[in-house]
Amino acid sequence: MHITIEKSLCPSAAELQTELVERKGTGHPDTICDSVMEEAGLALSAAYIERCGRVLHHNLDKGLLVAGTTSPKPGGGEVIEPMRIITGDRATLSWNGSPLPVYDIVERAAKTWIRNNLRFVDPERHVVFQHEIRPGSAELSDLFARPVPGANDTSAGVGYAPMSDTERIVLETERYLNSPDFKRLFPETGEDIKIMGFRNGRNLDLTVAMAFVDRFISDAADYFRKKQAVEANLGDRLRNCAHAFEAIDLRINTLDDPERGEGGIYLTVLGTSAEGADGGEVGRGNRVNGLIAFGRPSSLEAAAGKNPVSHVGKIYNVLARKTAERIYSEVAGVKEVTVFYCSRIGSPIDRPFVASARIRPEPGRAFAPIGRAASAIIESELNDMEAFVGQLARGCFPVC
């Protein structure tokens, strides 16, 4: 295996004139799909280990959410038609001639995630599950029986460090808005939150879409009062980040129109647009660092739901991020680093076809010692692959 380290001559993300960063929050339909299928994949991995002694072939990265139908109104509307979550793609459905309760495991895990993360969604009443999980191919299933699992695909993963100030604030803002403390202060805010950050020079513009829950809103005037209180609270918090920017402009629910009364406000019954407006799909949302950072190298692989043993679309994206963070934090003189791993189908996952890092050093730093240290970290991460995939199987690394 050959490890390549190269010096980046490009400016870092924070040095560019403009930056666009998006975060789809907990209750966004795409994030619901990613989260539900990842939780199902983790539960299935644990069940395979308990019943069969090892993780068996499965990939649950083809989930789809079909929006339901609701009638929101101030004081509380109604759910007319439930959401539908369609689970796919492949799994081992039997072991030594005995069936495995894959559908039950997947559905229990999905319902548990919904109960724990979407306050107003009852998975028994508001969601219908449709399972379209089928057996995997014999050749791909055989990868799991090898002493060192082989890569199930020829695919690349990428990760970078550090996050820019824009990326960090977009991520932290959504996490704050969906935190238990914030929901206690503003129970009328739903979990469906999307943030778009646009930096131009040292000015940051944050556009926030946030579902409001109709049972907490008495009329349009009450909605705008409560939205103003949310804006004031978040604005105060963002002012603490002012050292990174000259100005931060915050806008919430920009489609609202006070002149249209109750027809011009963003109300939901359950706190998510998935109840009646927008569907979702695995892989259309955040990358494994929780962001969609336009202008950064990224993989189109849907990491959520993929198996943690052989599917490099998951393994290498998470590992590349972990490796980049180690290089940035442990190697003196690194201003920014991007790590790439690429597999060749069938080859051992701990020996990728490509392992490389692109590093922008701090001014005046000699590059040779930086390169040697970065190469050693990549080698150590690959040598520790068995422990890493074990951590992946236990859910130690979030992927959305």
ZANU-348722 format. One record per residue (C-alpha): residue number from 0; residue in one letter; x, z, y. Coordinates in steps of 0.2 Angstrom, whole numbers, plus 2048, in hexadecimal, padded with zeros to 3 digits. Last residue first. Example, Ala and Ser with C-alpha at 12.3 -4.5 7.8 and 13.67 -1.06 7.14 Angstrom:
// ZANU-348722
<r k="1" r="S" X="844" Z="824" Y="7FB"/>
<r k="0" r="A" X="83E" Z="827" Y="7EA"/>
This chain:
// ZANU-348722
<r k="399" r="C" X="77F" Z="831" Y="83E"/>
<r k="398" r="V" X="78D" Z="833" Y="831"/>
<r k="397" r="P" X="78F" Z="846" Y="830"/>
<r k="396" r="F" X="79E" Z="84C" Y="827"/>
<r k="395" r="C" X="79D" Z="85B" Y="81B"/>
<r k="394" r="G" X="78F" Z="854" Y="812"/>
<r k="393" r="R" X="793" Z="85A" Y="801"/>
<r k="392" r="A" X="797" Z="849" Y="7FA"/>
<r k="391" r="L" X="7A2" Z="845" Y="809"/>
<r k="390" r="Q" X="7AC" Z="855" Y="806"/>
<r k="389" r="G" X="7AF" Z="84F" Y="7F4"/>
<r k="388" r="V" X="7B4" Z="83E" Y="7FA"/>
<r k="387" r="F" X="7C1" Z="847" Y="805"/>
<r k="386" r="A" X="7C8" Z="852" Y="7F7"/>
<r k="385" r="E" X="7CB" Z="842" Y="7EC"/>
<r k="384" r="M" X="7D2" Z="838" Y="7FA"/>
<r k="383" r="D" X="7E0" Z="845" Y="7FE"/>
<r k="382" r="N" X="7EE" Z="838" Y="7FC"/>
<r k="381" r="L" X="7E5" Z="82C" Y="808"/>
<r k="380" r="E" X="7E4" Z="839" Y="815"/>
<r k="379" r="S" X="7F7" Z="83E" Y="812"/>
<r k="378" r="E" X="7FC" Z="82B" Y="814"/>
<r k="377" r="I" X="7F2" Z="829" Y="824"/>
<r k="376" r="I" X="7FA" Z="839" Y="82B"/>
<r k="375" r="A" X="80C" Z="833" Y="826"/>
<r k="374" r="S" X="808" Z="822" Y="82F"/>
<r k="373" r="A" X="803" Z="82B" Y="83F"/>
<r k="372" r="A" X="813" Z="835" Y="83F"/>
<r k="371" r="R" X="81E" Z="826" Y="83D"/>
<r k="370" r="G" X="815" Z="81C" Y="84A"/>
<r k="369" r="I" X="816" Z="82A" Y="857"/>
<r k="368" r="P" X="829" Z="82C" Y="853"/>
<r k="367" r="A" X="82B" Z="819" Y="856"/>
<r k="366" r="F" X="821" Z="818" Y="866"/>
<r k="365" r="A" X="82C" Z="821" Y="873"/>
<r k="364" r="R" X="821" Z="829" Y="880"/>
<r k="363" r="G" X="822" Z="824" Y="892"/>
<r k="362" r="P" X="810" Z="822" Y="895"/>
<r k="361" r="E" X="805" Z="829" Y="888"/>
<r k="360" r="P" X="804" Z="81F" Y="878"/>
<r k="359" r="R" X="7F6" Z="812" Y="874"/>
<r k="358" r="I" X="7F5" Z="812" Y="861"/>
<r k="357" r="R" X="7EE" Z="805" Y="855"/>
<r k="356" r="A" X="7ED" Z="80C" Y="844"/>
<r k="355" r="S" X="7ED" Z="803" Y="833"/>
<r k="354" r="A" X="7E9" Z="804" Y="821"/>
<r k="353" r="V" X="7E4" Z="7F4" Y="818"/>
<r k="352" r="F" X="7E1" Z="7F0" Y="806"/>
<r k="351" r="P" X="7DD" Z="802" Y="804"/>
<r k="350" r="R" X="7E5" Z="80D" Y="7F7"/>
<r k="349" r="D" X="7DB" Z="81D" Y="7F5"/>
<r k="348" r="I" X="7CB" Z="813" Y="7F2"/>
<r k="347" r="P" X="7D3" Z="80C" Y="7E2"/>
<r k="346" r="S" X="7D1" Z="7F9" Y="7E2"/>
<r k="345" r="G" X="7C1" Z="7F1" Y="7DB"/>
<r k="344" r="I" X="7BB" Z="7E9" Y="7EB"/>
<r k="343" r="R" X="7CA" Z="7E8" Y="7F8"/>
<r k="342" r="S" X="7C8" Z="7F5" Y="805"/>
<r k="341" r="C" X="7CC" Z="7F5" Y="818"/>
<r k="340" r="Y" X="7D1" Z="805" Y="822"/>
<r k="339" r="F" X="7D3" Z="804" Y="835"/>
<r k="338" r="V" X="7D9" Z="812" Y="840"/>
<r k="337" r="T" X="7D7" Z="812" Y="853"/>
<r k="336" r="V" X="7E2" Z="81D" Y="85E"/>
<r k="335" r="E" X="7E2" Z="823" Y="870"/>
<r k="334" r="K" X="7EE" Z="82C" Y="87C"/>
<r k="333" r="V" X="7FA" Z="831" Y="86E"/>
<r k="332" r="G" X="80A" Z="83A" Y="874"/>
<r k="331" r="A" X="80B" Z="848" Y="868"/>
<r k="330" r="V" X="803" Z="845" Y="857"/>
<r k="329" r="E" X="7F8" Z="852" Y="850"/>
<r k="328" r="S" X="7E8" Z="851" Y="85A"/>
<r k="327" r="Y" X="7E7" Z="83E" Y="85C"/>
<r k="326" r="I" X="7EE" Z="83A" Y="84B"/>
<r k="325" r="R" X="7E1" Z="847" Y="843"/>
<r k="324" r="E" X="7D3" Z="83F" Y="84D"/>
<r k="323" r="A" X="7D7" Z="82E" Y="848"/>
<r k="322" r="T" X="7D8" Z="833" Y="835"/>
<r k="321" r="K" X="7C7" Z="83B" Y="836"/>
<r k="320" r="R" X="7C0" Z="82C" Y="83E"/>
<r k="319" r="A" X="7C8" Z="820" Y="831"/>
<r k="318" r="L" X="7C2" Z="82C" Y="823"/>
<r k="317" r="V" X="7B0" Z="82B" Y="829"/>
<r k="316" r="N" X="7B0" Z="818" Y="82A"/>
<r k="315" r="Y" X="7BB" Z="816" Y="81A"/>
<r k="314" r="I" X="7AF" Z="821" Y="80F"/>
<r k="313" r="K" X="79E" Z="81A" Y="815"/>
<r k="312" r="G" X="7A1" Z="807" Y="814"/>
<r k="311" r="V" X="7AE" Z="80B" Y="807"/>
<r k="310" r="H" X="7A0" Z="80F" Y="7FA"/>
<r k="309" r="S" X="7AA" Z="816" Y="7EB"/>
<r k="308" r="V" X="7A7" Z="829" Y="7EB"/>
<r k="307" r="P" X="79D" Z="82E" Y="7FA"/>
<r k="306" r="N" X="78D" Z="823" Y="7F5"/>
<r k="305" r="K" X="785" Z="81B" Y="804"/>
<r k="304" r="G" X="776" Z="823" Y="80B"/>
<r k="303" r="A" X="77C" Z="822" Y="81D"/>
<r k="302" r="A" X="78C" Z="818" Y="820"/>
<r k="301" r="A" X="783" Z="808" Y="826"/>
<r k="300" r="E" X="791" Z="7FC" Y="827"/>
<r k="299" r="L" X="792" Z="7F2" Y="838"/>
<r k="298" r="S" X="7A3" Z="7F9" Y="83B"/>
<r k="297" r="S" X="7A9" Z="7FD" Y="84D"/>
<r k="296" r="P" X="7B7" Z="7FA" Y="859"/>
<r k="295" r="R" X="7B2" Z="801" Y="86A"/>
<r k="294" r="G" X="7AB" Z="7F6" Y="878"/>
<r k="293" r="F" X="799" Z="7FC" Y="875"/>
<r k="292" r="A" X="799" Z="80E" Y="86F"/>
<r k="291" r="I" X="78B" Z="811" Y="864"/>
<r k="290" r="L" X="78D" Z="824" Y="861"/>
<r k="289" r="G" X="78C" Z="831" Y="853"/>
<r k="288" r="N" X="79E" Z="830" Y="84D"/>
<r k="287" r="V" X="798" Z="827" Y="83D"/>
<r k="286" r="R" X="78F" Z="819" Y="847"/>
<r k="285" r="N" X="77F" Z="81C" Y="84F"/>
<r k="284" r="G" X="76F" Z="812" Y="84C"/>
<r k="283" r="R" X="76B" Z="801" Y="843"/>
<r k="282" r="G" X="772" Z="806" Y="832"/>
<r k="281" r="V" X="763" Z="80D" Y="82A"/>
<r k="280" r="E" X="753" Z="806" Y="831"/>
<r k="279" r="G" X="746" Z="80C" Y="83D"/>
<r k="278" r="G" X="734" Z="808" Y="843"/>
<r k="277" r="D" X="72E" Z="80A" Y="855"/>
<r k="276" r="A" X="71D" Z="80E" Y="85D"/>
<r k="275" r="G" X="711" Z="819" Y="853"/>
<r k="274" r="E" X="719" Z="828" Y="84B"/>
<r k="273" r="A" X="72B" Z="821" Y="84C"/>
<r k="272" r="S" X="72A" Z="824" Y="85F"/>
<r k="271" r="T" X="72E" Z="836" Y="85B"/>
<r k="270" r="G" X="728" Z="847" Y="862"/>
<r k="269" r="L" X="719" Z="848" Y="856"/>
<r k="268" r="V" X="70A" Z="844" Y="861"/>
<r k="267" r="T" X="714" Z="839" Y="86E"/>
<r k="266" r="L" X="713" Z="837" Y="880"/>
<r k="265" r="Y" X="71E" Z="82D" Y="88C"/>
<r k="264" r="I" X="714" Z="82B" Y="89C"/>
<r k="263" r="G" X="70C" Z="81D" Y="8A5"/>
<r k="262" r="G" X="6FB" Z="81C" Y="89D"/>
<r k="261" r="E" X="6F7" Z="82E" Y="8A1"/>
<r k="260" r="G" X="6F8" Z="82A" Y="8B4"/>
<r k="259" r="R" X="6FD" Z="818" Y="8B8"/>
<r k="258" r="E" X="703" Z="81C" Y="8C9"/>
<r k="257" r="P" X="710" Z="828" Y="8C2"/>
<r k="256" r="D" X="719" Z="81A" Y="8B8"/>
<r k="255" r="D" X="724" Z="81F" Y="8AA"/>
<r k="254" r="L" X="730" Z="811" Y="8A3"/>
<r k="253" r="T" X="73F" Z="81B" Y="8AA"/>
<r k="252" r="N" X="73D" Z="828" Y="89D"/>
<r k="251" r="I" X="74B" Z="833" Y="8A4"/>
<r k="250" r="R" X="758" Z="82E" Y="8B1"/>
<r k="249" r="L" X="768" Z="837" Y="8B5"/>
<r k="248" r="D" X="776" Z="831" Y="8C1"/>
<r k="247" r="I" X="787" Z="83A" Y="8BF"/>
<r k="246" r="A" X="793" Z="839" Y="8CD"/>
<r k="245" r="E" X="7A6" Z="83A" Y="8CF"/>
<r k="244" r="F" X="7A9" Z="83C" Y="8BD"/>
<r k="243" r="A" X="7B3" Z="847" Y="8B1"/>
<r k="242" r="H" X="7B3" Z="856" Y="8BC"/>
<r k="241" r="A" X="7A0" Z="854" Y="8BD"/>
<r k="240" r="C" X="79D" Z="85B" Y="8AC"/>
<r k="239" r="N" X="795" Z="86B" Y="8B2"/>
<r k="238" r="R" X="78A" Z="860" Y="8BC"/>
<r k="237" r="L" X="783" Z="85A" Y="8AC"/>
<r k="236" r="R" X="77B" Z="86B" Y="8A8"/>
<r k="235" r="D" X="773" Z="86C" Y="8B8"/>
<r k="234" r="G" X="76C" Z="85B" Y="8B6"/>
<r k="233" r="L" X="765" Z="85F" Y="8A5"/>
<r k="232" r="N" X="75B" Z="86D" Y="8AC"/>
<r k="231" r="A" X="755" Z="864" Y="8BB"/>
<r k="230" r="E" X="750" Z="855" Y="8B1"/>
<r k="229" r="V" X="747" Z="860" Y="8A4"/>
<r k="228" r="A" X="73D" Z="868" Y="8B3"/>
<r k="227" r="Q" X="739" Z="857" Y="8BA"/>
<r k="226" r="K" X="732" Z="852" Y="8A9"/>
<r k="225" r="K" X="728" Z="861" Y="8A9"/>
<r k="224" r="R" X="720" Z="85D" Y="8BA"/>
<r k="223" r="F" X="71E" Z="84B" Y="8B5"/>
<r k="222" r="Y" X="714" Z="850" Y="8A5"/>
<r k="221" r="D" X="70A" Z="85D" Y="8AE"/>
<r k="220" r="A" X="704" Z="84F" Y="8BB"/>
<r k="219" r="A" X="700" Z="843" Y="8AD"/>
<r k="218" r="D" X="6F5" Z="850" Y="8A4"/>
<r k="217" r="S" X="6F5" Z="860" Y="899"/>
<r k="216" r="I" X="706" Z="85D" Y="890"/>
<r k="215" r="F" X="70B" Z="868" Y="882"/>
<r k="214" r="R" X="700" Z="860" Y="875"/>
<r k="213" r="D" X="707" Z="84F" Y="87A"/>
<r k="212" r="V" X="719" Z="851" Y="874"/>
<r k="211" r="F" X="725" Z="849" Y="880"/>
<r k="210" r="A" X="731" Z="83B" Y="87A"/>
<r k="209" r="M" X="741" Z="839" Y="883"/>
<r k="208" r="A" X="74A" Z="82A" Y="889"/>
<r k="207" r="V" X="759" Z="82E" Y="893"/>
<r k="206" r="T" X="763" Z="823" Y="89E"/>
<r k="205" r="L" X="774" Z="82A" Y="8A3"/>
<r k="204" r="D" X="77E" Z="822" Y="8B1"/>
<r k="203" r="L" X="790" Z="827" Y="8B3"/>
<r k="202" r="N" X="79B" Z="824" Y="8C2"/>
<r k="201" r="R" X="7AE" Z="825" Y="8C0"/>
<r k="200" r="G" X="7B1" Z="812" Y="8BE"/>
<r k="199" r="N" X="7A0" Z="80C" Y="8B8"/>
<r k="198" r="R" X="79A" Z="816" Y="8AA"/>
<r k="197" r="F" X="78A" Z="812" Y="8A1"/>
<r k="196" r="G" X="782" Z="81F" Y="895"/>
<r k="195" r="M" X="773" Z="81A" Y="88B"/>
<r k="194" r="I" X="76A" Z="829" Y="883"/>
<r k="193" r="K" X="75C" Z="829" Y="876"/>
<r k="192" r="I" X="751" Z="838" Y="872"/>
<r k="191" r="D" X="743" Z="839" Y="865"/>
<r k="190" r="E" X="744" Z="84C" Y="861"/>
<r k="189" r="G" X="735" Z="850" Y="86C"/>
<r k="188" r="T" X="735" Z="859" Y="87D"/>
<r k="187" r="E" X="725" Z="864" Y="880"/>
<r k="186" r="P" X="72E" Z="873" Y="879"/>
<r k="185" r="F" X="739" Z="874" Y="888"/>
<r k="184" r="L" X="742" Z="885" Y="889"/>
<r k="183" r="R" X="741" Z="888" Y="876"/>
<r k="182" r="K" X="745" Z="876" Y="873"/>
<r k="181" r="F" X="755" Z="877" Y="87E"/>
<r k="180" r="D" X="75B" Z="887" Y="874"/>
<r k="179" r="P" X="757" Z="87E" Y="864"/>
<r k="178" r="S" X="762" Z="86F" Y="868"/>
<r k="177" r="N" X="75B" Z="85E" Y="86A"/>
<r k="176" r="L" X="75E" Z="85C" Y="87C"/>
<r k="175" r="Y" X="770" Z="864" Y="87A"/>
<r k="174" r="R" X="774" Z="858" Y="86C"/>
<r k="173" r="E" X="76F" Z="849" Y="876"/>
<r k="172" r="T" X="779" Z="84F" Y="885"/>
<r k="171" r="E" X="789" Z="853" Y="87A"/>
<r k="170" r="L" X="789" Z="841" Y="873"/>
<r k="169" r="V" X="787" Z="838" Y="884"/>
<r k="168" r="I" X="793" Z="845" Y="88C"/>
<r k="167" r="R" X="7A1" Z="842" Y="87E"/>
<r k="166" r="E" X="79F" Z="82F" Y="87F"/>
<r k="165" r="T" X="7A1" Z="82E" Y="892"/>
<r k="164" r="D" X="7AF" Z="83A" Y="892"/>
<r k="163" r="S" X="7B8" Z="82F" Y="885"/>
<r k="162" r="M" X="7B9" Z="834" Y="873"/>
<r k="161" r="P" X="7CA" Z="836" Y="86D"/>
<r k="160" r="A" X="7CC" Z="82E" Y="860"/>
<r k="159" r="Y" X="7C7" Z="81F" Y="856"/>
<r k="158" r="G" X="7C0" Z="81A" Y="846"/>
<r k="157" r="V" X="7BE" Z="80A" Y="83C"/>
<r k="156" r="G" X="7B8" Z="805" Y="82A"/>
<r k="155" r="A" X="7BB" Z="7F4" Y="822"/>
<r k="154" r="S" X="7B2" Z="7ED" Y="812"/>
<r k="153" r="T" X="7B6" Z="7E4" Y="802"/>
<r k="152" r="D" X="7A9" Z="7ED" Y="7F7"/>
<r k="151" r="N" X="7A7" Z="7FA" Y="7E9"/>
<r k="150" r="A" X="7B8" Z="802" Y="7EC"/>
<r k="149" r="G" X="7BF" Z="808" Y="7DB"/>
<r k="148" r="P" X="7BD" Z="81A" Y="7D5"/>
<r k="147" r="V" X="7CD" Z="822" Y="7CF"/>
<r k="146" r="P" X="7CB" Z="827" Y="7BD"/>
<r k="145" r="R" X="7BE" Z="819" Y="7BB"/>
<r k="144" r="A" X="7AC" Z="81E" Y="7B6"/>
<r k="143" r="F" X="7A5" Z="81B" Y="7C7"/>
<r k="142" r="L" X="7AB" Z="809" Y="7C9"/>
<r k="141" r="D" X="7A0" Z="806" Y="7B9"/>
<r k="140" r="S" X="790" Z="807" Y="7C3"/>
<r k="139" r="L" X="796" Z="7F8" Y="7CE"/>
<r k="138" r="E" X="799" Z="7ED" Y="7BE"/>
<r k="137" r="A" X="788" Z="7F3" Y="7B6"/>
<r k="136" r="S" X="77E" Z="7EF" Y="7C6"/>
<r k="135" r="G" X="774" Z="7FD" Y="7CE"/>
<r k="134" r="P" X="763" Z="803" Y="7C8"/>
<r k="133" r="R" X="754" Z="801" Y="7D5"/>
<r k="132" r="I" X="74F" Z="80C" Y="7E4"/>
<r k="131" r="E" X="73F" Z="805" Y="7EC"/>
<r k="130" r="H" X="736" Z="816" Y="7F0"/>
<r k="129" r="Q" X="728" Z="816" Y="7FC"/>
<r k="128" r="F" X="725" Z="827" Y="805"/>
<r k="127" r="V" X="716" Z="82A" Y="810"/>
<r k="126" r="V" X="719" Z="835" Y="81F"/>
<r k="125" r="H" X="70E" Z="83F" Y="82B"/>
<r k="124" r="R" X="705" Z="84A" Y="81F"/>
<r k="123" r="E" X="712" Z="851" Y="812"/>
<r k="122" r="P" X="721" Z="84D" Y="81E"/>
<r k="121" r="D" X="719" Z="858" Y="82B"/>
<r k="120" r="V" X="720" Z="852" Y="83C"/>
<r k="119" r="F" X="71F" Z="85D" Y="84A"/>
<r k="118" r="R" X="730" Z="866" Y="84A"/>
<r k="117" r="L" X="73A" Z="857" Y="844"/>
<r k="116" r="N" X="74B" Z="85E" Y="83E"/>
<r k="115" r="N" X="749" Z="86A" Y="830"/>
<r k="114" r="R" X="738" Z="864" Y="82A"/>
<r k="113" r="I" X="73F" Z="852" Y="82A"/>
<r k="112" r="W" X="74F" Z="856" Y="821"/>
<r k="111" r="T" X="745" Z="85F" Y="813"/>
<r k="110" r="K" X="739" Z="851" Y="811"/>
<r k="109" r="A" X="747" Z="845" Y="80F"/>
<r k="108" r="A" X="750" Z="850" Y="802"/>
<r k="107" r="R" X="740" Z="852" Y="7F8"/>
<r k="106" r="E" X="73D" Z="840" Y="7F8"/>
<r k="105" r="V" X="74E" Z="83B" Y="7F2"/>
<r k="104" r="I" X="74E" Z="848" Y="7E4"/>
<r k="103" r="D" X="73D" Z="843" Y="7DE"/>
<r k="102" r="Y" X="741" Z="831" Y="7DE"/>
<r k="101" r="V" X="751" Z="834" Y="7D4"/>
<r k="100" r="P" X="749" Z="83E" Y="7C7"/>
<r k="99" r="L" X="756" Z="839" Y="7B9"/>
<r k="98" r="P" X="750" Z="831" Y="7AA"/>
<r k="97" r="S" X="759" Z="835" Y="799"/>
<r k="96" r="G" X="762" Z="828" Y="78F"/>
<r k="95" r="N" X="774" Z="82F" Y="792"/>
<r k="94" r="W" X="770" Z="82F" Y="7A5"/>
<r k="93" r="S" X="761" Z="826" Y="7AD"/>
<r k="92" r="L" X="75D" Z="820" Y="7BF"/>
<r k="91" r="T" X="76E" Z="81C" Y="7C5"/>
<r k="90" r="A" X="76A" Z="816" Y="7D7"/>
<r k="89" r="R" X="768" Z="807" Y="7E2"/>
<r k="88" r="D" X="75F" Z="803" Y="7F3"/>
<r k="87" r="G" X="753" Z="80A" Y="7F9"/>
<r k="86" r="T" X="747" Z="815" Y="802"/>
<r k="85" r="I" X="737" Z="810" Y="80C"/>
<r k="84" r="I" X="731" Z="81D" Y="818"/>
<r k="83" r="R" X="71F" Z="81A" Y="81E"/>
<r k="82" r="M" X="718" Z="822" Y="82E"/>
<r k="81" r="P" X="707" Z="829" Y="82C"/>
<r k="80" r="E" X="6F7" Z="821" Y="833"/>
<r k="79" r="I" X="6EB" Z="828" Y="840"/>
<r k="78" r="V" X="6F6" Z="837" Y="846"/>
<r k="77" r="E" X="6EC" Z="840" Y="854"/>
<r k="76" r="G" X="6EE" Z="844" Y="867"/>
<r k="75" r="G" X="6F2" Z="855" Y="86F"/>
<r k="74" r="G" X="6EE" Z="85C" Y="880"/>
<r k="73" r="P" X="6F3" Z="84D" Y="889"/>
<r k="72" r="K" X="6F0" Z="83E" Y="87E"/>
<r k="71" r="P" X="6F9" Z="835" Y="86F"/>
<r k="70" r="S" X="6F0" Z="82A" Y="863"/>
<r k="69" r="T" X="6FB" Z="827" Y="854"/>
<r k="68" r="T" X="6FF" Z="819" Y="848"/>
<r k="67" r="G" X="70E" Z="819" Y="83C"/>
<r k="66" r="A" X="71F" Z="811" Y="83E"/>
<r k="65" r="V" X="727" Z="809" Y="82F"/>
<r k="64" r="L" X="738" Z="812" Y="82B"/>
<r k="63" r="L" X="744" Z="808" Y="820"/>
<r k="62" r="G" X="752" Z="80E" Y="815"/>
<r k="61" r="K" X="75F" Z="803" Y="80E"/>
<r k="60" r="D" X="76E" Z="80E" Y="80D"/>
<r k="59" r="L" X="76A" Z="818" Y="7FD"/>
<r k="58" r="N" X="778" Z="812" Y="7F3"/>
<r k="57" r="H" X="77B" Z="819" Y="7E1"/>
<r k="56" r="H" X="787" Z="819" Y="7D3"/>
<r k="55" r="L" X="78A" Z="82A" Y="7CB"/>
<r k="54" r="V" X="792" Z="83A" Y="7D3"/>
<r k="53" r="R" X="79A" Z="845" Y="7C5"/>
<r k="52" r="G" X="796" Z="852" Y="7B8"/>
<r k="51" r="C" X="785" Z="84A" Y="7B3"/>
<r k="50" r="R" X="778" Z="856" Y="7B7"/>
<r k="49" r="E" X="780" Z="861" Y="7C5"/>
<r k="48" r="I" X="78B" Z="853" Y="7CC"/>
<r k="47" r="Y" X="77C" Z="846" Y="7CB"/>
<r k="46" r="A" X="771" Z="853" Y="7D4"/>
<r k="45" r="A" X="77E" Z="856" Y="7E2"/>
<r k="44" r="S" X="780" Z="843" Y="7E5"/>
<r k="43" r="L" X="76D" Z="841" Y="7E5"/>
<r k="42" r="A" X="76C" Z="84E" Y="7F2"/>
<r k="41" r="L" X="77A" Z="847" Y="7FD"/>
<r k="40" r="G" X="771" Z="835" Y="7FB"/>
<r k="39" r="A" X="760" Z="83C" Y="800"/>
<r k="38" r="E" X="768" Z="845" Y="810"/>
<r k="37" r="E" X="770" Z="835" Y="814"/>
<r k="36" r="M" X="760" Z="82B" Y="812"/>
<r k="35" r="V" X="756" Z="838" Y="81D"/>
<r k="34" r="S" X="764" Z="838" Y="82B"/>
<r k="33" r="D" X="766" Z="825" Y="82C"/>
<r k="32" r="C" X="753" Z="822" Y="82C"/>
<r k="31" r="I" X="750" Z="830" Y="839"/>
<r k="30" r="T" X="75E" Z="829" Y="843"/>
<r k="29" r="D" X="756" Z="818" Y="844"/>
<r k="28" r="P" X="745" Z="81F" Y="848"/>
<r k="27" r="H" X="74C" Z="82A" Y="856"/>
<r k="26" r="G" X="748" Z="83C" Y="853"/>
<r k="25" r="T" X="75A" Z="842" Y="852"/>
<r k="24" r="G" X="761" Z="839" Y="860"/>
<r k="23" r="K" X="767" Z="827" Y="862"/>
<r k="22" r="R" X="777" Z="827" Y="86D"/>
<r k="21" r="E" X="77D" Z="819" Y="877"/>
<r k="20" r="V" X="78E" Z="816" Y="880"/>
<r k="19" r="L" X="792" Z="808" Y="88D"/>
<r k="18" r="E" X="7A2" Z="809" Y="896"/>
<r k="17" r="T" X="7A8" Z="800" Y="8A6"/>
<r k="16" r="Q" X="7B9" Z="7FF" Y="8B0"/>
<r k="15" r="L" X="7C4" Z="802" Y="8A1"/>
<r k="14" r="E" X="7CF" Z="811" Y="8A1"/>
<r k="13" r="A" X="7C4" Z="81C" Y="897"/>
<r k="12" r="A" X="7C4" Z="810" Y="889"/>
<r k="11" r="S" X="7D7" Z="80F" Y="888"/>
<r k="10" r="P" X="7E0" Z="801" Y="88F"/>
<r k="9" r="C" X="7E6" Z="7F3" Y="883"/>
<r k="8" r="L" X="7F9" Z="7F2" Y="87E"/>
<r k="7" r="S" X="7F6" Z="7FB" Y="86E"/>
<r k="6" r="K" X="806" Z="7FF" Y="864"/>
<r k="5" r="E" X="804" Z="7FB" Y="852"/>
<r k="4" r="I" X="805" Z="805" Y="842"/>
<r k="3" r="T" X="803" Z="7FC" Y="831"/>
<r k="2" r="I" X="802" Z="805" Y="821"/>
<r k="1" r="H" X="807" Z="7FB" Y="811"/>
<r k="0" r="M" X="800" Z="800" Y="800"/>
